[in-house]
Amino acid sequence: MIDIVIEGAGRNALSTVVLTSLRDALRAAGDAPVLLRGAGGCFSAGLNLKEVASLDLGGMQRFLGLLEETFEALYLHPAPVVALVEGHAIAGGAVLALCCDWRVSAADERARMGLNEVALGLQFPPKTWAIVNARLPPSTRERVLLGAGLHGPAEALALGLLDEVTSEPDARARAVLATLAAHPREAYAATKRSMRAGVVALSKEATEAFVAQVAPAWVSDAVKARMLAVLKPKG
């Protein structure tokens, strides 16, 4: 079992550097069980909006491609993956947690978790959308995605964003990972791939829509203005 730590500026915001480090760490993990956690008491506050808002169309296509590649690598990792969610897990940070097999959170009601992409005017890239759509319970999917709210741990648990909330998240996350890792490795990997590989297999139409619609929408003036507004100090 290995720990992979999300670590970067802005409460572990997902920059090119952070995503590349995470993707490479998953590759290096091979078929070992993984505990995914954030540094400094925060899981991840989402994408690095300062970087994202600076990108032109070509840069945005490359960035979103790396984002999708990282999410897919985590979602399809052959061994068990448990997310230890401490502090915020927002937007891309929440997607990282949803990619994991089990999600354990600290009982800290100051923390927030949610998918607020719609509030920022962002369209989900196709693989990200497929993962989110597959992992959220049908009964809460519209509230989570269209409401685009940020929730405390108890509410995130009720909405299906989390699997457990506990006062001892580190110990519990490691115990769950040990239990899952005790299953025969080949059977676990085969069953996981059977459930998930088709989810992220893009059609030609989805790929074309990403190039023609999604990436251009992310570099629009309106979307960039919303991103920059989030970064402005309050008050």
DRENDRENVEX-556444 format. One record per residue: residue in three letters; y, x, z of N, C-alpha, C in turn. Coordinates in pm, whole numbers, plus 50000, padded with zeros to 5 digits. Each point is the difference from the previous one (the first is absolute). Layout:
REM residues N
ALAYXZYXZYXZ ...
REM end
This chain:
REM residues 235
MET498815008450000501194991650000501245008850000 ILE500994996049924501235007749995501214990850018 ASP501085005650051501284993050008500845003949879 ILE500574990149936501025002449898501304994050054 VAL501035008250004501264996150062501074998149893 ILE500634988350001501154997449913501225006050069 GLU500655009549935501095007050067501125002949903 GLY501204995450032501155002449915501264994750063 ALA501125003049937501294995450051500104984849989 GLY500974994350076500234985649991498834991850050 ARG499465003850116498854993050058498814999849904 ASN499695012149950498855001949912500114991849872 ALA501234999549946500224992849875499215006649888 LEU499554991849906499115004649894500815005749884 SER500235012950005500655007549893498935005849909 THR500435006449893499055006949913499215010450078 VAL500685007450087499345010450078498964994050094 VAL500374989350071499094993750096498804993849927 LEU500254993149891498904993849925499065010549943 THR500545010849947499165010649945499145006250109 SER500605002350117499255005750113498884990650043 LEU500294987250006498994990250040498874999149898 ARG500374999349872498984999549894499105012350005 ASP500625011750015499225012450002499115000850124 ALA500494995050113499185000050122498794991049984 LEU500174988649932498874991149976498975006549908 ARG500475007149900499085007149912499235010650078 ALA500715007350086499365010650078499014994450101 ALA500204987550041499104993850098498614997549944 GLY499874999749868498704997749939499434986650040 ASP498855000150066499394987450044499994999150153 ALA500955006750064500084999750147500764987550046 PRO499614994150113500774989150059501415004650036 VAL500964991049990501415003650016500684990850099 LEU500785005950091500954992650081501385002949941 LEU500674989649953501335001549941501044995850103 ARG500955008850029501034997150099501325006449957 GLY501074995750063501305005749971500445009750108 ALA500885009049963500535009650095501154993850080 GLY500185005050121501174996350079500074985650045 GLY498854993650017500004986450052500394989349899 CYS499975003249872500284990249895498985001649890 PHE499484989049949499035000749891500745003949871 SER500744991049940500895003149888500964988549978 ALA501285003449990501034989749981500174996049853 GLY499095004449915500044995849860500425011049906 LEU500384996249879500395010049901501285007250041 ASN500145012249953501235007450019501024994549900 LEU500804990550047500914992849910501085009049943 LYS500385010250073501015009249947499485006849874 GLU498775004650004499405006249881499804989749890 VAL499444988650036499664989949899501254995149928 ALA501084998150074501244995149939500645010149906 SER499585012550008500585010549915499265001849868 LEU498894993149981499125002849885500444992749874 ASP499845006849886500154993249871498654993849963 LEU499924993949883498794992749964498775009149997 GLY500125011649939498875009149995499565004550138 GLY500995003350084499685004050135499374988950080 MET500474987649976499444988650072498554997549958 GLN499725001349872498634998249954499075010350064 ARG500485012450011499185010450063499834997250150 PHE501084996050066499924997250144499054988450028 LEU500164989149928499134988450023498565003149963 GLY499815008549898498645004349967499365007650114 LEU500775008950064499495007550116499744990650117 LEU500884990450021499814990150107498694992449978 GLU499784995249880498784992649969498765008950014 GLU500115012349955498875009450011499635002450146 THR501005001150086499755002450142499384987850066 PHE500564988249972499424987850055498554998349955 GLU499735002549873498644998449948499045009850066 ALA500445012550017499145009950064499644996050142 LEU500954994350073499744995550136499104987750001 TYR500294990649913499254987449992498545002449962 LEU499755009849914498645002749951499335011750071 HIS500645005750101499365011350070498594995850043 PRO498995007949967498624995350018499564998350144 ALA500615007150090499624999250141500944990450074 PRO499674996550123500884991350077501395006050019 VAL501004991449995501395004050025500604989950098 VAL500515004950112500634991550100501475004050011 ALA500884990249997501435002550017500374998350147 LEU500615010250056500584999450134501494997249981 VAL500404987550019501364995749969500834999950127 GLU500845010250014500945000850112501404999949940 GLY500904992050059501344999049945500004991749873 HIS501005002349915500194991649882498975003049890 ALA499624989449929499205001049878500594989849903 ILE500955004449920500824990949920499805002849852 ALA499914989349920499905001049854498865009649962 GLY500325011449939498955009449963499185004750117 GLY500615000750119499245003650120498974989450035 ALA500374987349984499054989250024498895000149896 VAL500345003449876498965000949896499005010950035 LEU500495011450049499075010550042499014994750103 ALA500504992650098499114994350102499004990349937 LEU500474991749908499114990249936498925006849917 CYS500265012149953498995007449923498835004550087 CYS500235000450131498985005150092498984989150034 ASP498845004250048498924990750029500264992050127 TRP500705006050094500304993350128501355005050048 ARG500784991150062501365003450040500214996550147 VAL500275010350079500204998450144501455003550032 SER500664991150073501425001950031500235001050150 ALA501055007450033500495000050137500674986650031 ALA499994996450127500604987350043501475002350035 ASP500775004249902501415003050018500814990049919 GLU500584990250066500704989449929501325004649937 ARG500395012350023501165005549929499645004149858 ALA498725002549976499545004449868500014988349903 ARG500185003049874500024989849897499065003749885 MET499344989849949499075001849889500194988449902 GLY499985003149872500144989249902500225005449861 LEU499974990849905500205003149858501294993249955 ASN501085007550001501324994349971500485003049858 GLU499075002949911500385003649862500824989049933 VAL499614987550017500724989049935501454999650048 ALA500235002750128501365000050053500875010849937 LEU499365010949953500735010749934500074998049849 GLY499374989449950499994997649856499005008449924 LEU498985005050070499025008949937498764992549955 GLN499535003349882498724994949952498905009950041 PHE498874994850042498895008850037499405006549875 PRO499805013150001499215006249893498614993949999 PRO499295000349886498794991949985498855003350096 LYS499725012750025498905003150092500394996750143 THR501255002450034500484996550134499884984950021 TRP500424992449900499904985550009498554995650017 ALA499105005949924498594996150006499425002850139 ILE500355011550058499505003550133500544990350105 VAL501304997749997500634991050096499424985949988 ASN499854995449878499474986649976498564998850050 ALA499225010749986498604999850044499865001050152 ARG500925007150063499835002850142500634989750093 LEU501034993049953500614989850085499194987150000 PRO499884993350112499294987150002500724989749912 PRO499264992249923500654989849916500904990550079 SER499654997250124500774990450079501385005050040 THR500215013249999501295005550041500695007949889 ARG499375001449886500525008749893501404996149956 GLU500234987049977501314995949951501085002350106 ARG499694997350125500985002350106500375014750009 VAL498995008749992500265014350011500805005149881 LEU499604996149879500605005749880501314993349962 LEU500044986850000501224992949961501014999550113 GLY499514999250124500915000550114500635013750016 ALA499245010449962500495013950000500585004050136 GLY499394994850107500505002950134499375012350061 LEU500605004450110499465010950080499614994450136 HIS498815003550047499384993150112499615009950110 GLY500034995250124499455007650109498495000349993 PRO499345008550079498555001549990499214987150018 ALA500354991850097499254987650024500054990949878 GLU501194998649941500114991549882499325006449880 ALA500115013249987499325007049890498494998250009 LEU499474999850122498584997450021499644985949954 ALA500804990250036499744986149962500094998049849 LEU500835008049935500184998849855498955007749921 GLY499175007850066498975007749931500455013649951 LEU501185004350044500455013549966499305010650085 LEU499514995950116499305008750093498664993850038 ASP499115008650050498714995250050499944999550152 GLU500755008950066500005000450146501345004850051 VAL500404994950117501155005050073499535003350141 THR500315012050047499465004450128500975009350070 SER499885001150130500835009250077499525014449989 GLU498805002049947499455013549981499585001849854 PRO500955000349909499674999949857499265012449952 ASP500355011750052499345012249953498514999750033 ALA499694997050125498604999750041499234989249925 ARG500614988449983499314989149931499805003249852 ALA501015005749935499875003449858498885010149979 ARG499905009750088498945010149987498634994150029 ALA499944990550091498724993550029499534991749881 VAL500924992749938499644992249881499545009249889 LEU500725011049979499625009349894498625005850025 ALA499695003350125498685005350033498914989749973 THR500274987450031499024989449974499744998449851 LEU501064999749921499844998549855499325012349940 ALA500355011750051499425012449947498525001550034 ALA499534992350097498595000750036499094992849900 HIS500584991749913499204993449897499505010349899 PRO498864997449936499545009249895501095002149894 ARG500355012549977501175003349919499914994749857 GLU498845001749937499884995849860500144984949985 ALA499424992550093500104985449994501434995550022 TYR500705006450093501404996450027500855002549875 ALA499845011749941500805003649884499724990849882 ALA498724996949977499634991549886500524985850018 THR499894994850121500484986450025501514999149988 LYS500695009950052501455000249992500465000749855 ARG499375008649921500385001149859499694987049927 SER498894993650029499674987449934501054989250029 MET500514999950121501024990150037501365003249940 ARG500335012749986501395003749976500325005949863 ALA499035006349935500345007049875500584990649896 GLY499444988049992500514990449902501404995250029 VAL500405000650126501334995250039501085008349933 VAL499795013249993501045009049947499725004549857 ALA499054993549933499755002949859500994992049916 LEU501005006649946501074993049931499614995949859 SER500414988249962499854995649862501075006649914 LYS499814999649869501015005249908501314992650019 GLU499924986950023501214991950017500785004250125 ALA499295002850109500675004150123500675013649983 THR499345009049931500595013149975501254998849914 GLU499934991849898501164998049913501154993450076 ALA499694990650087501044993250079500695009750095 PHE499245009450056500585010050088501065008149925 VAL499665004549879500915008249922501204991949952 ALA499744987749958501064992049938500884992650100 GLN499454996650118500734991350091500225006050139 VAL498945004750063500105003850141500875012350020 ALA499675010949934500795012350018501464998049961 PRO500314993449886501414997649968500734991750106 ALA499304990350060500644991950103500395008550120 TRP499235010150032500275008550115501245008849979 VAL500395002449876501185008349976501234991749963 SER499904986950015501154991549970501125002550101 ASP501234997549957501155002050089499904991250125 ALA499534987749984499934990850113499015004950105 VAL498855004649955498985004850094500485012750069 LYS500595009149925500495012450062501104997050103 ALA500834990149971501054996350096499394994850129 ARG498924992149990499344994950121499385011550080 MET499385009549931499435011550068501075007850075 LEU501105002649934501075007850063500634992550116 ALA500054986749990500554991950110499155001550126 VAL498695001049984499105001850113500305013250071 LEU500405010049924500235013350056501335001450072 LYS500934990749977501315000850063499904997650150 PRO500725007950080499994997850146500494986150034 LYS499364993850098500424986650044501215001150091 GLY500884989649993501124999550090501265005649939 
REM end
